[in-house]
């Protein structure tokens, strides 16, 4: 597996963890997005490993 595959795996793993933590706190994607300055679709993209979240 190359670097790109490893990056994709890391993003997916991060996204799964984000979703688990969000759900554990009882937040919708909209609510989490409002707290971090993202929209619902942006949160969904991060959770699905399609978007790299901003470090801030």
mmCIF entry with sequence, helices, sheets and N, C-alpha, C, O atoms, coordinates in Angstrom:
data_MODEL
# 
_entry.id   MODEL 
# 
_entity.id                         1 
_entity.type                       polymer 
_entity.pdbx_number_of_molecules   1 
# 
_entity_poly.entity_id                      1 
_entity_poly.type                           'polypeptide(L)' 
_entity_poly.nstd_linkage                   no 
_entity_poly.nstd_monomer                   no 
_entity_poly.pdbx_seq_one_letter_code       
;(UNK)(UNK)(UNK)(UNK)(UNK)(UNK)(UNK)(UNK)(UNK)(UNK)(UNK)(UNK)(UNK)(UNK)(UNK)(UNK)
(UNK)(UNK)(UNK)(UNK)(UNK)(UNK)(UNK)(UNK)(UNK)(UNK)(UNK)(UNK)(UNK)(UNK)(UNK)(UNK)
(UNK)(UNK)(UNK)(UNK)(UNK)(UNK)(UNK)(UNK)(UNK)(UNK)(UNK)(UNK)(UNK)(UNK)(UNK)(UNK)
(UNK)(UNK)(UNK)(UNK)(UNK)(UNK)(UNK)(UNK)
;
_entity_poly.pdbx_seq_one_letter_code_can   XXXXXXXXXXXXXXXXXXXXXXXXXXXXXXXXXXXXXXXXXXXXXXXXXXXXXXXX 
_entity_poly.pdbx_strand_id                 A 
# 
loop_
_entity_poly_seq.entity_id 
_entity_poly_seq.num 
_entity_poly_seq.mon_id 
_entity_poly_seq.hetero 
1 1  UNK n 
1 2  UNK n 
1 3  UNK n 
1 4  UNK n 
1 5  UNK n 
1 6  UNK n 
1 7  UNK n 
1 8  UNK n 
1 9  UNK n 
1 10 UNK n 
1 11 UNK n 
1 12 UNK n 
1 13 UNK n 
1 14 UNK n 
1 15 UNK n 
1 16 UNK n 
1 17 UNK n 
1 18 UNK n 
1 19 UNK n 
1 20 UNK n 
1 21 UNK n 
1 22 UNK n 
1 23 UNK n 
1 24 UNK n 
1 25 UNK n 
1 26 UNK n 
1 27 UNK n 
1 28 UNK n 
1 29 UNK n 
1 30 UNK n 
1 31 UNK n 
1 32 UNK n 
1 33 UNK n 
1 34 UNK n 
1 35 UNK n 
1 36 UNK n 
1 37 UNK n 
1 38 UNK n 
1 39 UNK n 
1 40 UNK n 
1 41 UNK n 
1 42 UNK n 
1 43 UNK n 
1 44 UNK n 
1 45 UNK n 
1 46 UNK n 
1 47 UNK n 
1 48 UNK n 
1 49 UNK n 
1 50 UNK n 
1 51 UNK n 
1 52 UNK n 
1 53 UNK n 
1 54 UNK n 
1 55 UNK n 
1 56 UNK n 
# 
_struct_asym.id          A 
_struct_asym.entity_id   1 
# 
loop_
_struct_conf.conf_type_id 
_struct_conf.id 
_struct_conf.pdbx_PDB_helix_id 
_struct_conf.beg_label_comp_id 
_struct_conf.beg_label_asym_id 
_struct_conf.beg_label_seq_id 
_struct_conf.pdbx_beg_PDB_ins_code 
_struct_conf.end_label_comp_id 
_struct_conf.end_label_asym_id 
_struct_conf.end_label_seq_id 
_struct_conf.pdbx_end_PDB_ins_code 
_struct_conf.beg_auth_comp_id 
_struct_conf.beg_auth_asym_id 
_struct_conf.beg_auth_seq_id 
_struct_conf.end_auth_comp_id 
_struct_conf.end_auth_asym_id 
_struct_conf.end_auth_seq_id 
_struct_conf.pdbx_PDB_helix_class 
_struct_conf.details 
_struct_conf.pdbx_PDB_helix_length 
HELX_P HELX_P1 AA1 UNK A 3  ? UNK A 24 ? UNK A 3  UNK A 24 1 ? 22 
HELX_P HELX_P2 AA2 UNK A 29 ? UNK A 36 ? UNK A 29 UNK A 36 1 ? 8  
HELX_P HELX_P3 AA3 UNK A 40 ? UNK A 47 ? UNK A 40 UNK A 47 1 ? 8  
# 
_struct_conf_type.id          HELX_P 
_struct_conf_type.criteria    ? 
_struct_conf_type.reference   ? 
# 
loop_
_atom_site.group_PDB 
_atom_site.id 
_atom_site.type_symbol 
_atom_site.label_atom_id 
_atom_site.label_alt_id 
_atom_site.label_comp_id 
_atom_site.label_asym_id 
_atom_site.label_entity_id 
_atom_site.label_seq_id 
_atom_site.pdbx_PDB_ins_code 
_atom_site.Cartn_x 
_atom_site.Cartn_y 
_atom_site.Cartn_z 
_atom_site.occupancy 
_atom_site.B_iso_or_equiv 
_atom_site.pdbx_formal_charge 
_atom_site.auth_seq_id 
_atom_site.auth_comp_id 
_atom_site.auth_asym_id 
_atom_site.auth_atom_id 
_atom_site.pdbx_PDB_model_num 
ATOM 1   N N  . UNK A 1 1  ? 0.848   -1.187 0.000  1.00 0.00 ? 1  UNK A N  1 
ATOM 2   C CA . UNK A 1 1  ? 0.000   0.000  0.000  1.00 0.00 ? 1  UNK A CA 1 
ATOM 3   C C  . UNK A 1 1  ? 0.881   1.233  0.000  1.00 0.00 ? 1  UNK A C  1 
ATOM 4   O O  . UNK A 1 1  ? 1.835   1.317  0.774  1.00 0.00 ? 1  UNK A O  1 
ATOM 5   N N  . UNK A 1 2  ? 0.568   2.195  -0.866 1.00 0.00 ? 2  UNK A N  1 
ATOM 6   C CA . UNK A 1 2  ? 1.360   3.405  -0.962 1.00 0.00 ? 2  UNK A CA 1 
ATOM 7   C C  . UNK A 1 2  ? 0.922   4.456  0.025  1.00 0.00 ? 2  UNK A C  1 
ATOM 8   O O  . UNK A 1 2  ? 0.016   4.255  0.833  1.00 0.00 ? 2  UNK A O  1 
ATOM 9   N N  . UNK A 1 3  ? 1.598   5.587  -0.068 1.00 0.00 ? 3  UNK A N  1 
ATOM 10  C CA . UNK A 1 3  ? 1.281   6.681  0.842  1.00 0.00 ? 3  UNK A CA 1 
ATOM 11  C C  . UNK A 1 3  ? -0.162  7.147  0.701  1.00 0.00 ? 3  UNK A C  1 
ATOM 12  O O  . UNK A 1 3  ? -0.822  7.438  1.699  1.00 0.00 ? 3  UNK A O  1 
ATOM 13  N N  . UNK A 1 4  ? -0.648  7.218  -0.516 1.00 0.00 ? 4  UNK A N  1 
ATOM 14  C CA . UNK A 1 4  ? -2.027  7.674  -0.748 1.00 0.00 ? 4  UNK A CA 1 
ATOM 15  C C  . UNK A 1 4  ? -3.031  6.757  -0.045 1.00 0.00 ? 4  UNK A C  1 
ATOM 16  O O  . UNK A 1 4  ? -3.975  7.245  0.576  1.00 0.00 ? 4  UNK A O  1 
ATOM 17  N N  . UNK A 1 5  ? -2.844  5.443  -0.132 1.00 0.00 ? 5  UNK A N  1 
ATOM 18  C CA . UNK A 1 5  ? -3.727  4.507  0.545  1.00 0.00 ? 5  UNK A CA 1 
ATOM 19  C C  . UNK A 1 5  ? -3.662  4.651  2.050  1.00 0.00 ? 5  UNK A C  1 
ATOM 20  O O  . UNK A 1 5  ? -4.677  4.536  2.736  1.00 0.00 ? 5  UNK A O  1 
ATOM 21  N N  . UNK A 1 6  ? -2.472  4.901  2.563  1.00 0.00 ? 6  UNK A N  1 
ATOM 22  C CA . UNK A 1 6  ? -2.311  5.104  4.002  1.00 0.00 ? 6  UNK A CA 1 
ATOM 23  C C  . UNK A 1 6  ? -3.026  6.376  4.445  1.00 0.00 ? 6  UNK A C  1 
ATOM 24  O O  . UNK A 1 6  ? -3.684  6.401  5.486  1.00 0.00 ? 6  UNK A O  1 
ATOM 25  N N  . UNK A 1 7  ? -2.888  7.445  3.635  1.00 0.00 ? 7  UNK A N  1 
ATOM 26  C CA . UNK A 1 7  ? -3.566  8.700  3.960  1.00 0.00 ? 7  UNK A CA 1 
ATOM 27  C C  . UNK A 1 7  ? -5.075  8.508  3.979  1.00 0.00 ? 7  UNK A C  1 
ATOM 28  O O  . UNK A 1 7  ? -5.762  8.999  4.875  1.00 0.00 ? 7  UNK A O  1 
ATOM 29  N N  . UNK A 1 8  ? -5.583  7.790  2.986  1.00 0.00 ? 8  UNK A N  1 
ATOM 30  C CA . UNK A 1 8  ? -7.017  7.530  2.917  1.00 0.00 ? 8  UNK A CA 1 
ATOM 31  C C  . UNK A 1 8  ? -7.482  6.753  4.135  1.00 0.00 ? 8  UNK A C  1 
ATOM 32  O O  . UNK A 1 8  ? -8.531  7.056  4.703  1.00 0.00 ? 8  UNK A O  1 
ATOM 33  N N  . UNK A 1 9  ? -6.715  5.758  4.537  1.00 0.00 ? 9  UNK A N  1 
ATOM 34  C CA . UNK A 1 9  ? -7.058  4.975  5.724  1.00 0.00 ? 9  UNK A CA 1 
ATOM 35  C C  . UNK A 1 9  ? -7.062  5.821  6.978  1.00 0.00 ? 9  UNK A C  1 
ATOM 36  O O  . UNK A 1 9  ? -7.933  5.666  7.833  1.00 0.00 ? 9  UNK A O  1 
ATOM 37  N N  . UNK A 1 10 ? -6.105  6.707  7.094  1.00 0.00 ? 10 UNK A N  1 
ATOM 38  C CA . UNK A 1 10 ? -6.056  7.599  8.253  1.00 0.00 ? 10 UNK A CA 1 
ATOM 39  C C  . UNK A 1 10 ? -7.255  8.532  8.282  1.00 0.00 ? 10 UNK A C  1 
ATOM 40  O O  . UNK A 1 10 ? -7.847  8.754  9.338  1.00 0.00 ? 10 UNK A O  1 
ATOM 41  N N  . UNK A 1 11 ? -7.615  9.081  7.125  1.00 0.00 ? 11 UNK A N  1 
ATOM 42  C CA . UNK A 1 11 ? -8.770  9.976  7.062  1.00 0.00 ? 11 UNK A CA 1 
ATOM 43  C C  . UNK A 1 11 ? -10.056 9.245  7.418  1.00 0.00 ? 11 UNK A C  1 
ATOM 44  O O  . UNK A 1 11 ? -10.900 9.777  8.139  1.00 0.00 ? 11 UNK A O  1 
ATOM 45  N N  . UNK A 1 12 ? -10.204 8.038  6.916  1.00 0.00 ? 12 UNK A N  1 
ATOM 46  C CA . UNK A 1 12 ? -11.405 7.258  7.239  1.00 0.00 ? 12 UNK A CA 1 
ATOM 47  C C  . UNK A 1 12 ? -11.459 6.921  8.718  1.00 0.00 ? 12 UNK A C  1 
ATOM 48  O O  . UNK A 1 12 ? -12.518 6.994  9.341  1.00 0.00 ? 12 UNK A O  1 
ATOM 49  N N  . UNK A 1 13 ? -10.306 6.548  9.281  1.00 0.00 ? 13 UNK A N  1 
ATOM 50  C CA . UNK A 1 13 ? -10.257 6.239  10.711 1.00 0.00 ? 13 UNK A CA 1 
ATOM 51  C C  . UNK A 1 13 ? -10.586 7.460  11.558 1.00 0.00 ? 13 UNK A C  1 
ATOM 52  O O  . UNK A 1 13 ? -11.321 7.366  12.541 1.00 0.00 ? 13 UNK A O  1 
ATOM 53  N N  . UNK A 1 14 ? -10.035 8.605  11.169 1.00 0.00 ? 14 UNK A N  1 
ATOM 54  C CA . UNK A 1 14 ? -10.339 9.841  11.885 1.00 0.00 ? 14 UNK A CA 1 
ATOM 55  C C  . UNK A 1 14 ? -11.827 10.156 11.784 1.00 0.00 ? 14 UNK A C  1 
ATOM 56  O O  . UNK A 1 14 ? -12.458 10.540 12.768 1.00 0.00 ? 14 UNK A O  1 
ATOM 57  N N  . UNK A 1 15 ? -12.377 9.991  10.591 1.00 0.00 ? 15 UNK A N  1 
ATOM 58  C CA . UNK A 1 15 ? -13.797 10.259 10.377 1.00 0.00 ? 15 UNK A CA 1 
ATOM 59  C C  . UNK A 1 15 ? -14.692 9.371  11.220 1.00 0.00 ? 15 UNK A C  1 
ATOM 60  O O  . UNK A 1 15 ? -15.693 9.829  11.772 1.00 0.00 ? 15 UNK A O  1 
ATOM 61  N N  . UNK A 1 16 ? -14.327 8.096  11.319 1.00 0.00 ? 16 UNK A N  1 
ATOM 62  C CA . UNK A 1 16 ? -15.121 7.166  12.147 1.00 0.00 ? 16 UNK A CA 1 
ATOM 63  C C  . UNK A 1 16 ? -15.082 7.593  13.610 1.00 0.00 ? 16 UNK A C  1 
ATOM 64  O O  . UNK A 1 16 ? -16.099 7.571  14.303 1.00 0.00 ? 16 UNK A O  1 
ATOM 65  N N  . UNK A 1 17 ? -13.900 7.980  14.067 1.00 0.00 ? 17 UNK A N  1 
ATOM 66  C CA . UNK A 1 17 ? -13.783 8.423  15.458 1.00 0.00 ? 17 UNK A CA 1 
ATOM 67  C C  . UNK A 1 17 ? -14.581 9.697  15.701 1.00 0.00 ? 17 UNK A C  1 
ATOM 68  O O  . UNK A 1 17 ? -15.251 9.831  16.725 1.00 0.00 ? 17 UNK A O  1 
ATOM 69  N N  . UNK A 1 18 ? -14.508 10.628 14.762 1.00 0.00 ? 18 UNK A N  1 
ATOM 70  C CA . UNK A 1 18 ? -15.269 11.863 14.897 1.00 0.00 ? 18 UNK A CA 1 
ATOM 71  C C  . UNK A 1 18 ? -16.758 11.571 15.002 1.00 0.00 ? 18 UNK A C  1 
ATOM 72  O O  . UNK A 1 18 ? -17.447 12.133 15.853 1.00 0.00 ? 18 UNK A O  1 
ATOM 73  N N  . UNK A 1 19 ? -17.256 10.688 14.136 1.00 0.00 ? 19 UNK A N  1 
ATOM 74  C CA . UNK A 1 19 ? -18.676 10.342 14.157 1.00 0.00 ? 19 UNK A CA 1 
ATOM 75  C C  . UNK A 1 19 ? -19.068 9.695  15.483 1.00 0.00 ? 19 UNK A C  1 
ATOM 76  O O  . UNK A 1 19 ? -20.095 10.038 16.067 1.00 0.00 ? 19 UNK A O  1 
ATOM 77  N N  . UNK A 1 20 ? -18.247 8.760  15.954 1.00 0.00 ? 20 UNK A N  1 
ATOM 78  C CA . UNK A 1 20 ? -18.543 8.110  17.230 1.00 0.00 ? 20 UNK A CA 1 
ATOM 79  C C  . UNK A 1 20 ? -18.598 9.120  18.371 1.00 0.00 ? 20 UNK A C  1 
ATOM 80  O O  . UNK A 1 20 ? -19.505 9.078  19.203 1.00 0.00 ? 20 UNK A O  1 
ATOM 81  N N  . UNK A 1 21 ? -17.631 10.021 18.407 1.00 0.00 ? 21 UNK A N  1 
ATOM 82  C CA . UNK A 1 21 ? -17.598 11.028 19.474 1.00 0.00 ? 21 UNK A CA 1 
ATOM 83  C C  . UNK A 1 21 ? -18.783 11.990 19.360 1.00 0.00 ? 21 UNK A C  1 
ATOM 84  O O  . UNK A 1 21 ? -19.395 12.355 20.363 1.00 0.00 ? 21 UNK A O  1 
ATOM 85  N N  . UNK A 1 22 ? -19.098 12.396 18.128 1.00 0.00 ? 22 UNK A N  1 
ATOM 86  C CA . UNK A 1 22 ? -20.237 13.290 17.912 1.00 0.00 ? 22 UNK A CA 1 
ATOM 87  C C  . UNK A 1 22 ? -21.532 12.644 18.388 1.00 0.00 ? 22 UNK A C  1 
ATOM 88  O O  . UNK A 1 22 ? -22.327 13.265 19.093 1.00 0.00 ? 22 UNK A O  1 
ATOM 89  N N  . UNK A 1 23 ? -21.729 11.397 17.995 1.00 0.00 ? 23 UNK A N  1 
ATOM 90  C CA . UNK A 1 23 ? -22.945 10.687 18.401 1.00 0.00 ? 23 UNK A CA 1 
ATOM 91  C C  . UNK A 1 23 ? -22.985 10.445 19.904 1.00 0.00 ? 23 UNK A C  1 
ATOM 92  O O  . UNK A 1 23 ? -24.046 10.524 20.523 1.00 0.00 ? 23 UNK A O  1 
ATOM 93  N N  . UNK A 1 24 ? -21.834 10.151 20.488 1.00 0.00 ? 24 UNK A N  1 
ATOM 94  C CA . UNK A 1 24 ? -21.789 9.930  21.937 1.00 0.00 ? 24 UNK A CA 1 
ATOM 95  C C  . UNK A 1 24 ? -22.210 11.180 22.703 1.00 0.00 ? 24 UNK A C  1 
ATOM 96  O O  . UNK A 1 24 ? -22.818 11.094 23.771 1.00 0.00 ? 24 UNK A O  1 
ATOM 97  N N  . UNK A 1 25 ? -21.882 12.332 22.148 1.00 0.00 ? 25 UNK A N  1 
ATOM 98  C CA . UNK A 1 25 ? -22.257 13.598 22.781 1.00 0.00 ? 25 UNK A CA 1 
ATOM 99  C C  . UNK A 1 25 ? -23.678 14.025 22.423 1.00 0.00 ? 25 UNK A C  1 
ATOM 100 O O  . UNK A 1 25 ? -24.170 15.039 22.919 1.00 0.00 ? 25 UNK A O  1 
ATOM 101 N N  . UNK A 1 26 ? -24.337 13.251 21.561 1.00 0.00 ? 26 UNK A N  1 
ATOM 102 C CA . UNK A 1 26 ? -25.709 13.558 21.197 1.00 0.00 ? 26 UNK A CA 1 
ATOM 103 C C  . UNK A 1 26 ? -25.847 14.735 20.253 1.00 0.00 ? 26 UNK A C  1 
ATOM 104 O O  . UNK A 1 26 ? -26.886 15.394 20.232 1.00 0.00 ? 26 UNK A O  1 
ATOM 105 N N  . UNK A 1 27 ? -24.810 15.010 19.471 1.00 0.00 ? 27 UNK A N  1 
ATOM 106 C CA . UNK A 1 27 ? -24.834 16.138 18.549 1.00 0.00 ? 27 UNK A CA 1 
ATOM 107 C C  . UNK A 1 27 ? -25.194 15.680 17.144 1.00 0.00 ? 27 UNK A C  1 
ATOM 108 O O  . UNK A 1 27 ? -24.771 14.612 16.703 1.00 0.00 ? 27 UNK A O  1 
ATOM 109 N N  . UNK A 1 28 ? -25.969 16.486 16.451 1.00 0.00 ? 28 UNK A N  1 
ATOM 110 C CA . UNK A 1 28 ? -26.214 16.241 15.034 1.00 0.00 ? 28 UNK A CA 1 
ATOM 111 C C  . UNK A 1 28 ? -25.023 16.812 14.250 1.00 0.00 ? 28 UNK A C  1 
ATOM 112 O O  . UNK A 1 28 ? -24.181 17.518 14.805 1.00 0.00 ? 28 UNK A O  1 
ATOM 113 N N  . UNK A 1 29 ? -24.974 16.499 12.979 1.00 0.00 ? 29 UNK A N  1 
ATOM 114 C CA . UNK A 1 29 ? -23.920 17.084 12.142 1.00 0.00 ? 29 UNK A CA 1 
ATOM 115 C C  . UNK A 1 29 ? -24.061 18.597 12.096 1.00 0.00 ? 29 UNK A C  1 
ATOM 116 O O  . UNK A 1 29 ? -23.062 19.316 12.083 1.00 0.00 ? 29 UNK A O  1 
ATOM 117 N N  . UNK A 1 30 ? -25.286 19.080 12.072 1.00 0.00 ? 30 UNK A N  1 
ATOM 118 C CA . UNK A 1 30 ? -25.531 20.520 12.053 1.00 0.00 ? 30 UNK A CA 1 
ATOM 119 C C  . UNK A 1 30 ? -25.012 21.185 13.329 1.00 0.00 ? 30 UNK A C  1 
ATOM 120 O O  . UNK A 1 30 ? -24.383 22.242 13.281 1.00 0.00 ? 30 UNK A O  1 
ATOM 121 N N  . UNK A 1 31 ? -25.284 20.548 14.470 1.00 0.00 ? 31 UNK A N  1 
ATOM 122 C CA . UNK A 1 31 ? -24.849 21.119 15.751 1.00 0.00 ? 31 UNK A CA 1 
ATOM 123 C C  . UNK A 1 31 ? -23.329 21.139 15.863 1.00 0.00 ? 31 UNK A C  1 
ATOM 124 O O  . UNK A 1 31 ? -22.753 22.137 16.297 1.00 0.00 ? 31 UNK A O  1 
ATOM 125 N N  . UNK A 1 32 ? -22.679 20.051 15.478 1.00 0.00 ? 32 UNK A N  1 
ATOM 126 C CA . UNK A 1 32 ? -21.216 20.035 15.522 1.00 0.00 ? 32 UNK A CA 1 
ATOM 127 C C  . UNK A 1 32 ? -20.655 21.059 14.550 1.00 0.00 ? 32 UNK A C  1 
ATOM 128 O O  . UNK A 1 32 ? -19.716 21.786 14.876 1.00 0.00 ? 32 UNK A O  1 
ATOM 129 N N  . UNK A 1 33 ? -21.234 21.115 13.352 1.00 0.00 ? 33 UNK A N  1 
ATOM 130 C CA . UNK A 1 33 ? -20.775 22.081 12.364 1.00 0.00 ? 33 UNK A CA 1 
ATOM 131 C C  . UNK A 1 33 ? -20.863 23.515 12.864 1.00 0.00 ? 33 UNK A C  1 
ATOM 132 O O  . UNK A 1 33 ? -19.957 24.315 12.636 1.00 0.00 ? 33 UNK A O  1 
ATOM 133 N N  . UNK A 1 34 ? -21.953 23.834 13.542 1.00 0.00 ? 34 UNK A N  1 
ATOM 134 C CA . UNK A 1 34 ? -22.117 25.190 14.078 1.00 0.00 ? 34 UNK A CA 1 
ATOM 135 C C  . UNK A 1 34 ? -21.036 25.503 15.107 1.00 0.00 ? 34 UNK A C  1 
ATOM 136 O O  . UNK A 1 34 ? -20.582 26.643 15.206 1.00 0.00 ? 34 UNK A O  1 
ATOM 137 N N  . UNK A 1 35 ? -20.631 24.513 15.859 1.00 0.00 ? 35 UNK A N  1 
ATOM 138 C CA . UNK A 1 35 ? -19.591 24.725 16.888 1.00 0.00 ? 35 UNK A CA 1 
ATOM 139 C C  . UNK A 1 35 ? -18.205 24.921 16.297 1.00 0.00 ? 35 UNK A C  1 
ATOM 140 O O  . UNK A 1 35 ? -17.374 25.622 16.875 1.00 0.00 ? 35 UNK A O  1 
ATOM 141 N N  . UNK A 1 36 ? -17.948 24.299 15.135 1.00 0.00 ? 36 UNK A N  1 
ATOM 142 C CA . UNK A 1 36 ? -16.598 24.361 14.563 1.00 0.00 ? 36 UNK A CA 1 
ATOM 143 C C  . UNK A 1 36 ? -16.520 25.183 13.275 1.00 0.00 ? 36 UNK A C  1 
ATOM 144 O O  . UNK A 1 36 ? -15.454 25.285 12.668 1.00 0.00 ? 36 UNK A O  1 
ATOM 145 N N  . UNK A 1 37 ? -17.650 25.769 12.858 1.00 0.00 ? 37 UNK A N  1 
ATOM 146 C CA . UNK A 1 37 ? -17.643 26.616 11.682 1.00 0.00 ? 37 UNK A CA 1 
ATOM 147 C C  . UNK A 1 37 ? -17.734 25.859 10.363 1.00 0.00 ? 37 UNK A C  1 
ATOM 148 O O  . UNK A 1 37 ? -17.283 26.356 9.331  1.00 0.00 ? 37 UNK A O  1 
ATOM 149 N N  . UNK A 1 38 ? -18.312 24.663 10.388 1.00 0.00 ? 38 UNK A N  1 
ATOM 150 C CA . UNK A 1 38 ? -18.519 23.857 9.186  1.00 0.00 ? 38 UNK A CA 1 
ATOM 151 C C  . UNK A 1 38 ? -20.019 23.677 8.980  1.00 0.00 ? 38 UNK A C  1 
ATOM 152 O O  . UNK A 1 38 ? -20.808 23.811 9.914  1.00 0.00 ? 38 UNK A O  1 
ATOM 153 N N  . UNK A 1 39 ? -20.394 23.373 7.750  1.00 0.00 ? 39 UNK A N  1 
ATOM 154 C CA . UNK A 1 39 ? -21.774 23.020 7.451  1.00 0.00 ? 39 UNK A CA 1 
ATOM 155 C C  . UNK A 1 39 ? -21.976 21.522 7.631  1.00 0.00 ? 39 UNK A C  1 
ATOM 156 O O  . UNK A 1 39 ? -21.018 20.773 7.824  1.00 0.00 ? 39 UNK A O  1 
ATOM 157 N N  . UNK A 1 40 ? -23.244 21.090 7.564  1.00 0.00 ? 40 UNK A N  1 
ATOM 158 C CA . UNK A 1 40 ? -23.572 19.672 7.721  1.00 0.00 ? 40 UNK A CA 1 
ATOM 159 C C  . UNK A 1 40 ? -22.849 18.810 6.692  1.00 0.00 ? 40 UNK A C  1 
ATOM 160 O O  . UNK A 1 40 ? -22.335 17.743 7.028  1.00 0.00 ? 40 UNK A O  1 
ATOM 161 N N  . UNK A 1 41 ? -22.808 19.265 5.445  1.00 0.00 ? 41 UNK A N  1 
ATOM 162 C CA . UNK A 1 41 ? -22.155 18.496 4.385  1.00 0.00 ? 41 UNK A CA 1 
ATOM 163 C C  . UNK A 1 41 ? -20.644 18.394 4.609  1.00 0.00 ? 41 UNK A C  1 
ATOM 164 O O  . UNK A 1 41 ? -20.039 17.369 4.297  1.00 0.00 ? 41 UNK A O  1 
ATOM 165 N N  . UNK A 1 42 ? -20.044 19.437 5.141  1.00 0.00 ? 42 UNK A N  1 
ATOM 166 C CA . UNK A 1 42 ? -18.610 19.393 5.428  1.00 0.00 ? 42 UNK A CA 1 
ATOM 167 C C  . UNK A 1 42 ? -18.317 18.380 6.535  1.00 0.00 ? 42 UNK A C  1 
ATOM 168 O O  . UNK A 1 42 ? -17.337 17.639 6.450  1.00 0.00 ? 42 UNK A O  1 
ATOM 169 N N  . UNK A 1 43 ? -19.147 18.341 7.562  1.00 0.00 ? 43 UNK A N  1 
ATOM 170 C CA . UNK A 1 43 ? -18.980 17.360 8.637  1.00 0.00 ? 43 UNK A CA 1 
ATOM 171 C C  . UNK A 1 43 ? -19.137 15.964 8.063  1.00 0.00 ? 43 UNK A C  1 
ATOM 172 O O  . UNK A 1 43 ? -18.354 15.073 8.391  1.00 0.00 ? 43 UNK A O  1 
ATOM 173 N N  . UNK A 1 44 ? -20.130 15.758 7.218  1.00 0.00 ? 44 UNK A N  1 
ATOM 174 C CA . UNK A 1 44 ? -20.338 14.451 6.597  1.00 0.00 ? 44 UNK A CA 1 
ATOM 175 C C  . UNK A 1 44 ? -19.115 14.040 5.791  1.00 0.00 ? 44 UNK A C  1 
ATOM 176 O O  . UNK A 1 44 ? -18.703 12.882 5.847  1.00 0.00 ? 44 UNK A O  1 
ATOM 177 N N  . UNK A 1 45 ? -18.527 14.966 5.044  1.00 0.00 ? 45 UNK A N  1 
ATOM 178 C CA . UNK A 1 45 ? -17.341 14.655 4.242  1.00 0.00 ? 45 UNK A CA 1 
ATOM 179 C C  . UNK A 1 45 ? -16.154 14.249 5.114  1.00 0.00 ? 45 UNK A C  1 
ATOM 180 O O  . UNK A 1 45 ? -15.406 13.336 4.764  1.00 0.00 ? 45 UNK A O  1 
ATOM 181 N N  . UNK A 1 46 ? -15.986 14.922 6.239  1.00 0.00 ? 46 UNK A N  1 
ATOM 182 C CA . UNK A 1 46 ? -14.905 14.562 7.163  1.00 0.00 ? 46 UNK A CA 1 
ATOM 183 C C  . UNK A 1 46 ? -15.163 13.173 7.746  1.00 0.00 ? 46 UNK A C  1 
ATOM 184 O O  . UNK A 1 46 ? -14.258 12.341 7.803  1.00 0.00 ? 46 UNK A O  1 
ATOM 185 N N  . UNK A 1 47 ? -16.392 12.927 8.174  1.00 0.00 ? 47 UNK A N  1 
ATOM 186 C CA . UNK A 1 47 ? -16.739 11.633 8.766  1.00 0.00 ? 47 UNK A CA 1 
ATOM 187 C C  . UNK A 1 47 ? -16.552 10.483 7.775  1.00 0.00 ? 47 UNK A C  1 
ATOM 188 O O  . UNK A 1 47 ? -16.239 9.360  8.169  1.00 0.00 ? 47 UNK A O  1 
ATOM 189 N N  . UNK A 1 48 ? -16.744 10.768 6.503  1.00 0.00 ? 48 UNK A N  1 
ATOM 190 C CA . UNK A 1 48 ? -16.614 9.733  5.477  1.00 0.00 ? 48 UNK A CA 1 
ATOM 191 C C  . UNK A 1 48 ? -15.203 9.643  4.905  1.00 0.00 ? 48 UNK A C  1 
ATOM 192 O O  . UNK A 1 48 ? -14.957 8.864  3.985  1.00 0.00 ? 48 UNK A O  1 
ATOM 193 N N  . UNK A 1 49 ? -14.281 10.431 5.440  1.00 0.00 ? 49 UNK A N  1 
ATOM 194 C CA . UNK A 1 49 ? -12.892 10.372 4.991  1.00 0.00 ? 49 UNK A CA 1 
ATOM 195 C C  . UNK A 1 49 ? -12.641 11.014 3.649  1.00 0.00 ? 49 UNK A C  1 
ATOM 196 O O  . UNK A 1 49 ? -11.645 10.711 2.993  1.00 0.00 ? 49 UNK A O  1 
ATOM 197 N N  . UNK A 1 50 ? -13.536 11.906 3.226  1.00 0.00 ? 50 UNK A N  1 
ATOM 198 C CA . UNK A 1 50 ? -13.385 12.567 1.930  1.00 0.00 ? 50 UNK A CA 1 
ATOM 199 C C  . UNK A 1 50 ? -12.810 13.970 2.052  1.00 0.00 ? 50 UNK A C  1 
ATOM 200 O O  . UNK A 1 50 ? -12.460 14.579 1.041  1.00 0.00 ? 50 UNK A O  1 
ATOM 201 N N  . UNK A 1 51 ? -12.706 14.487 3.249  1.00 0.00 ? 51 UNK A N  1 
ATOM 202 C CA . UNK A 1 51 ? -12.219 15.860 3.459  1.00 0.00 ? 51 UNK A CA 1 
ATOM 203 C C  . UNK A 1 51 ? -11.269 15.875 4.639  1.00 0.00 ? 51 UNK A C  1 
ATOM 204 O O  . UNK A 1 51 ? -11.494 15.211 5.652  1.00 0.00 ? 51 UNK A O  1 
ATOM 205 N N  . UNK A 1 52 ? -10.213 16.636 4.491  1.00 0.00 ? 52 UNK A N  1 
ATOM 206 C CA . UNK A 1 52 ? -9.258  16.823 5.583  1.00 0.00 ? 52 UNK A CA 1 
ATOM 207 C C  . UNK A 1 52 ? -9.740  17.997 6.421  1.00 0.00 ? 52 UNK A C  1 
ATOM 208 O O  . UNK A 1 52 ? -9.903  19.095 5.888  1.00 0.00 ? 52 UNK A O  1 
ATOM 209 N N  . UNK A 1 53 ? -9.971  17.804 7.699  1.00 0.00 ? 53 UNK A N  1 
ATOM 210 C CA . UNK A 1 53 ? -10.439 18.927 8.530  1.00 0.00 ? 53 UNK A CA 1 
ATOM 211 C C  . UNK A 1 53 ? -9.321  19.938 8.768  1.00 0.00 ? 53 UNK A C  1 
ATOM 212 O O  . UNK A 1 53 ? -8.139  19.594 8.777  1.00 0.00 ? 53 UNK A O  1 
ATOM 213 N N  . UNK A 1 54 ? -9.715  21.164 8.956  1.00 0.00 ? 54 UNK A N  1 
ATOM 214 C CA . UNK A 1 54 ? -8.761  22.214 9.270  1.00 0.00 ? 54 UNK A CA 1 
ATOM 215 C C  . UNK A 1 54 ? -8.172  21.949 10.667 1.00 0.00 ? 54 UNK A C  1 
ATOM 216 O O  . UNK A 1 54 ? -8.906  21.573 11.582 1.00 0.00 ? 54 UNK A O  1 
ATOM 217 N N  . UNK A 1 55 ? -6.875  22.140 10.834 1.00 0.00 ? 55 UNK A N  1 
ATOM 218 C CA . UNK A 1 55 ? -6.266  21.921 12.156 1.00 0.00 ? 55 UNK A CA 1 
ATOM 219 C C  . UNK A 1 55 ? -6.847  22.834 13.242 1.00 0.00 ? 55 UNK A C  1 
ATOM 220 O O  . UNK A 1 55 ? -6.870  22.476 14.419 1.00 0.00 ? 55 UNK A O  1 
ATOM 221 N N  . UNK A 1 56 ? -7.308  24.003 12.834 1.00 0.00 ? 56 UNK A N  1 
ATOM 222 C CA . UNK A 1 56 ? -7.870  24.913 13.846 1.00 0.00 ? 56 UNK A CA 1 
ATOM 223 C C  . UNK A 1 56 ? -9.266  24.497 14.206 1.00 0.00 ? 56 UNK A C  1 
ATOM 224 O O  . UNK A 1 56 ? -9.906  25.138 15.040 1.00 0.00 ? 56 UNK A O  1 
# 
